[in-house]
Amino acid sequence: MLHDKAKANIREILGENITFGKHFNGVFDNLKESRQKEMIAWVKECKEGNSIAISSDKIKGLLAFVLRFRNTNFRAILTKKKNGYFIALFLDKHKYYENERNKLGV
């Protein structure tokens, strides 16, 4: 699946206001198809409330969901306003994921 189709699927699940990290396209396109499907399923779980959220220490009312793919250094962070809408989906390698996590306070 190409990143444009994935973004469309994710927007159907989370709404049109979701934004994507700047490396999302390249990283998503390099994931195996099984990992791409895993990520879409995880987004659905987050939307349905079946995934555990982490509260931010730095940004009031911000929740984050984290996906760590097994046997790879790719990570995803999905942010959401508490009792509100989904904000952004970040997908990148572990180093950049750590930077984003620290920035968000999760």
Sequence and secondary structure as in RCSB ss.txt:
>XXXX:A:sequence
MLHDKAKANIREILGENITFGKHFNGVFDNLKESRQKEMIAWVKECKEGNSIAISSDKIKGLLAFVLRFRNTNFR
AILTKKKNGYFIALFLDKHKYYENERNKLGV
>XXXX:A:secstr
  HHHHHHHHHHHH TT EE TTHHHHHHHS HHHHHHHHHHHHHHHHT S  EE SSSTTEEEEEEE TTSSEE
EEEEEETTS EEEEEEEEHHHHHHHHHHHT 
